[in-house]
């Protein structure tokens, strides 16, 4: 019986796609994001790198990544992958296979504190990949 699939999300400001298939994560976020300003603050630069870790030979046929504001219930992104079509064929020594995706979120308003959740759905099974608290602090951008 295969081990459960595991998903991991890393939030950052930007993901650069480099030559040779490399990805550079810029401005990695390590904790809650505090948003200041009057009116509904808008996050304009936010990206997420998502890894889905599976046993060798257990890549899902269908995989979807979604992002949403948990409290508001607002869907922000839905990205569909076909990992079984693009995944590397494991050799005899491979124990795990990884599906990777790098996505940029469209700009979105954060009218009050909320939590950004990223989910991976692999063959119909939802797996939470990560959560990022978004704290709304009314006031000017310089914190006054």
KAGI-V924249 format. One record per helix or strand of 3 or more residues. SS is the DSSP state (A for helix, B for strand). FROM is the first residue (numbers start at 1). TO is the last residue. If there is no record, write none. Layout:
ss=SS from=FROM to=TO
ss=SS from=FROM to=TO
This chain:
ss=B from=6 to=12
ss=B from=14 to=17
ss=A from=19 to=21
ss=B from=23 to=26
ss=B from=33 to=36
ss=B from=41 to=43
ss=B from=47 to=55
ss=B from=63 to=69
ss=B from=74 to=81
ss=A from=83 to=86
ss=B from=96 to=104
ss=B from=108 to=110
ss=B from=114 to=122
ss=B from=125 to=137
